[in-house]
Amino acid sequence: MLSVKVNGTSIDVPPGATVAAAIAIAGDACRLSVTGQRRGPLCGMGICYECRVTVNGVAHTKSCQTACEPGMDIRSDE
Amino acid sequence: MAAAVRAAECGTRVGIIDDNPAPGGQIWRSAAGEKKPEEFMHWRENLDRQPVARMYGLRVFDQPVPGILFAEGQNGHFELHYHRLVLATGARERFLPFPGWTLPNVMGAGGLQAMAKSGLPIRGKNVVVAGTGPLLLAVAAYLRKHGAEIPIICEQASWAQLARFSLVLLAEPQRIAQAAKLKRELAGVRFAANSWPTAAHGHDALESVTISHSGKTETIGCDYLACGFHLVPNAELAALLGCALDSGSVRVDEFQQTTVADVFCAGEPTGIGGVELSLLEGQIAGFAAAGNAEKARELFRARSKAQRFARSMDRAFCLRPELARLCSPETVVCRCEDVTYSRLTRQPSWRAAKLQTRCGMGPCQGRVCGAAAEFLFGWKCESVRPPIFPARIESLGRPELSPETTAITGSQP
């Protein structure tokens, strides 16, 4: 298992897990829509952009296509 | 993979650009530590034997001039030079809106499977699987094998359509075996034809789904809804390059060549047809791009057979009109810009919708709402502008050649 931080909370994920999985395990949403609705991944394959979050300071990173790395800092809209 | 292997076997210098972190596209995506399918291993081993340059996590977003592509990854951007191009950009699921579909934990059918393969815990979770096509059964079987409970599989096709399709299946031995395996894996799971979701409910996330089946409605508590209505070609790059499309699919000749010189296309973008057809088209494209017409011709017969199966799939799972009437006025259709159904019903065309409401102008560039709008309103939702994926400003400037790209950069024109 490796450890990443989702919105400040430490989350353990299996190796190979995506950032999207880590956010789901943390129980957070990925983003808030333009009218403030909670959103999570829809397509799981890099098409819909609903899963975008800030990873290690880089905004609009598609979490469903990004593998977790130890110590990664993940921040979603919430 | 198939195209790269065959082209490399002919002695051409080959490079692969893939926006995923690992090879195999969606169909051969697998969880870490999971046994990989034999067919994938066969092609992977072949690929490993060839001197093919491979760049993963890289997304093509523009073509400044023929022969050059601009691509971006998490850590940089690249200028890629080519003499011949084979596009194998795959397909995405078609999503149709209904009340509540934007709640977290409503995902595509392939989407939830991809998430599960990428570490999303599903053991002990209740998952309603809905939509259309054989993908639903494959997804349900996968989820169940990994500990999820499947209260129901909702297929929108009618029993008559399914019966006709199963006759087609029975004509081919390997498909009978596939079907029998699925039947075993799904023993005891409720399956309903004439069935589709009419609403998803929940506060912060999905809590239950209301489905319609044969005129009756039923609400089922669940953790996830895996819902996809067949597939749509990812033809945006082909369109950007100027390739002609027919009803959203890339037009190709018998050698998988598009209407643009030196650009070939294989797999789902030429018409949704499944993995067997894609592998054949990929090989033909690889041989043809490498200049070996003879080897390409050897596969024509097998390809025709696979194409016939693909066409019968299209007929069996065509979408019923009720699915275009699921929205309430406040149902969001464009998720990127939160454009509701009522605002779109006032628009005469896709172009007007984009201008007046910003529908299709957000990050997904209409990949989700465009396919929906085509079905809901009968609009033609084609029109592509670079960048075809959102790109960083620094990538839109003058990209630098890095050492990795010189391996696949041909001689300078």
Chai-1 contact restraints between the chains, C-beta under 6 A:
chainA,res_idxA,chainB,res_idxB,connection_type,confidence,min_distance_angstrom,max_distance_angstrom,comment,restraint_id
A,V13,B,G119,contact,1.0,0.0,6.0,A-B,restraint_1
A,P14,B,G119,contact,1.0,0.0,6.0,A-B,restraint_2
A,P15,B,A32,contact,1.0,0.0,6.0,A-B,restraint_3
A,G16,B,A32,contact,1.0,0.0,6.0,A-B,restraint_4
A,A17,B,G119,contact,1.0,0.0,6.0,A-B,restraint_5
A,T18,B,S118,contact,1.0,0.0,6.0,A-B,restraint_6
A,T18,B,G119,contact,1.0,0.0,6.0,A-B,restraint_7
A,A21,B,S118,contact,1.0,0.0,6.0,A-B,restraint_8
A,A21,B,G119,contact,1.0,0.0,6.0,A-B,restraint_9
A,A21,B,L120,contact,1.0,0.0,6.0,A-B,restraint_10
A,A24,B,L120,contact,1.0,0.0,6.0,A-B,restraint_11
A,A29,B,P104,contact,1.0,0.0,6.0,A-B,restraint_12
A,S33,B,D338,contact,1.0,0.0,6.0,A-B,restraint_13
A,V34,B,D338,contact,1.0,0.0,6.0,A-B,restraint_14
A,T35,B,D338,contact,1.0,0.0,6.0,A-B,restraint_15
A,R38,B,P104,contact,1.0,0.0,6.0,A-B,restraint_16
A,R38,B,D204,contact,1.0,0.0,6.0,A-B,restraint_17
A,G40,B,P104,contact,1.0,0.0,6.0,A-B,restraint_18
A,L42,B,M107,contact,1.0,0.0,6.0,A-B,restraint_19
A,C43,B,G108,contact,1.0,0.0,6.0,A-B,restraint_20
A,C43,B,G111,contact,1.0,0.0,6.0,A-B,restraint_21
A,G44,B,G111,contact,1.0,0.0,6.0,A-B,restraint_22
A,G44,B,A114,contact,1.0,0.0,6.0,A-B,restraint_23
A,G44,B,M115,contact,1.0,0.0,6.0,A-B,restraint_24
A,M45,B,Q26,contact,1.0,0.0,6.0,A-B,restraint_25
A,M45,B,A114,contact,1.0,0.0,6.0,A-B,restraint_26
A,I47,B,R92,contact,1.0,0.0,6.0,A-B,restraint_27
A,I47,B,R367,contact,1.0,0.0,6.0,A-B,restraint_28
A,C48,B,C364,contact,1.0,0.0,6.0,A-B,restraint_29
A,C48,B,V368,contact,1.0,0.0,6.0,A-B,restraint_30
A,Y49,B,P363,contact,1.0,0.0,6.0,A-B,restraint_31
A,Y49,B,C364,contact,1.0,0.0,6.0,A-B,restraint_32
A,A67,B,P21,contact,1.0,0.0,6.0,A-B,restraint_33
